[in-house]
Amino acid sequence: MLQHLDLHGGETVLDVGCGAGQHFAALRTAVGMRGRVIGIDYSPGMVKQAQELVEQQGWDNVEVRRGDASQPALEQPDLAQHDVDAAIATFAISAMPDLYAALQNVRDALRPGGQFFVIDLCLVPKGPAGIVVRFLGLCYRLLAGWTGQDVLTALQETFDTVQVIRGGRSWVVIAVATTGRHAADWDGGGRRPTAAPPSPNRAGGGASRGPGT
């Protein structure tokens, strides 16, 4: 994960859908003592576990916050200032009720040239495995409120550039999205089509009512 982000120390990194904080140690090592890690999750239980981890380890430069990533600035007013250097989300984005809003909010939090590393499920039916993918998608919809939207397509429609590290026929997509490096590119914003309606069966845990990561 970290090898795909341009981190040299001193950066601010956002962990979207941080769950119990399993990536905090690696992120903290990457940004160093001069850097900052901000973990956000919608689930109070996950936030509690992540906060306990931070307190146990004595990490002064790691913050844990409760927030909905699909709401403006992820419900964190200071994150609307575009000064986050990088962000990650592991198996969190696809379970959000408004996937496009969540991606746009992360994009808005990033500085020009900021990077967003994403690992998520790709459950768009295609090829001979289409029936199995549809079944998995139905289970995911019932358990976690998956809207059925394709994470990779949404990334490509929201960010300026997207490097696909793993995709194609895989059920897991790994990608790095980057905002424009120039103000003219960045100010334009991503293209945001109408989001699919959220499922009534939403489970808590992700930064935006998805499962904890």
N, C-alpha and C positions, 0 to 999 in steps of 0.2 A: 504493500500500500504506500508506504512512505517514499519508496524509490520513485514513485510517479508524481510526487509533489516537490516543488522547488523550494525546500525549506533548508535554511542555513543557520537558523538561530535568531531569536528575537521577534519572531512572527506571532500573530494572533490567529489561532486555528479554531474553527467552529465544528463541533461534533454533533450533527443533526440526528436525533433519535439515538442518543448516546446509550440508552439502556442503563445497565449497572456500571458503566464506565470501563468496559474491557479494553478500550483503545487509549485510555488516558495515559498510561505509563509510556507507551511508545510515542505518543504525540508530545508529551512533556519532554522526553529525551530529545526529540527532534528540534523543538523550539528553544530548549535550554532555559536557564533561569531568567533570562531577559524576555522570554516569550510568554504567551498566555494561551491557555486552553479553556474554551467555553463549551460545556456540554449542555444540550437542551433535550428534554424529553417531555412528552405530554402526560405520561403516567406518573402519578404521585408516588407509587411504589418503587418505580425505577429511579426516580429522582432521589428518593430516600436512600436506596442502596448505593447509588453513585456518590451521594454526599458522605455517606458513612465510609466509603472507600477513601475518598479524598482526606477526610479527617484522620483516618487510621494511618495513612501514609504521610500526613503532614505536608501535603502539596499546597503551598501558598499561592501558586500561580495557576491553579485549576479551579474553575468556577462551575457549579452545577445549577441550572435554572429550569423551572417548569415553564413550558411554552408550547403553543400550537404553531407549527411551522406554516400552516396554511393561512394564518392570520398575518396582517401587515407587520413587518419587522420581526416576525416570529414571536410577537407579543413582548419584544425586548426593544424599547425605544432607542437605546444606544446602538443597536445593530443596524439602524437605518442610515448610519453615517458613512457607510462604504469604506470602512477601514479594516475589515477582516481580510487577512492575506490568503487564507485557504480554508476549505471546508471538506468534511467527509460525511458520508451517509452509507451505512451498511445495512441492507435489507430493511430499510425504513421508508423510503420515498414511495414505493409502490402501494403501501397500505394507507397512504394519506387520503382523506376524503376529497381534497382538491389538489391533485398532483401538480398542475400547472401553476397554481398560486404558490405552492411551497417552493417550487423551483425558482420562480420569479423572485420570491422573498430572499432566497439564498443568494441569487445573483445580485440583488440590490445591496445585500450586506457586504459583498466582496468588493475590494478595490479594483480599479481597472487592471486587467492582467491577472486577477486572482483565479485560483484553480479550485475545482470541486470534484473530488474523487468519489465515485459512486459504484457500489456493488449492490446488485438487486436482481430480482427474479424477472425473467422475460417469458411471460406465459401467453404470448400471442400465437394462436394455433397456426401451424404451417408444416408442410411436409407430412411424411407417413406417421409421425408421432402426434398429429393434430388432435386425435381423440383423447390421448392421454393428457395432453396439455390442457384441453378443455375441462377434463375432470379435475385436474390440479387447480385450475383457475376457479372452478366452482367451489372447491374446498377452501381455497384462500379467501374467496369472496365471503363465504359464510363465517369463517373463523376470524378474519381480520379486516373485513370491509373493503377488500380490493375493488377498485372501480372498473377494472378491465382495461385501463389505459396502459400503453406501452411506454415504459420509462425511457428507453433509448430514443424513441421518436420525440418524446417531450423534451428531453435534454437538447436534441438537435434543433428543436424549434424555439428554444428559450435562450441558449447560449450561443456565443459567436463561433466557437470552434469546439468540436467534440472528437477526442481521440478514443477510438474503440480498442480496448486492450483484449477483450474477449467478448464475442457476440456470435453472430451467425445463427447456427442451429442450436447453440447452447441454451439451456434453460436459465443460465446465470449470465448477466451482462456486467462487464467491468469497463468503466469508461472514466476519462478525465475531461471535464468541461471547463472551458476558459472564457472569461469575459474579455471584451475588446480592450486593447492597451491604450487606445486614444479616446479622448473625451467624446469625439463625434461618434465613434463606434459604440461606446458604452452607454451614452445618453439615450440611444434609440430604443433600448429595451427589447425584450424578447417578444416574439410573436406568440400570443396566447389565445388559442381557440377556446371555444366554450367547453368547460370541463364537464365530465359526466357527473350525474347526480350521485351524492354519497350513498353508500349502502346503509340501510337501517341497522344492520348488524355489525356495529363497530366495536372492536375490542381495544382496551387501553394499552399503552405501552410505548408507542413510537412518539416522535416529536409532534406528530399530528394525528393522534388517535390510532396509530398503527401498533404492531407488536414491538416490544422492546428489543433492542439489538444487543 
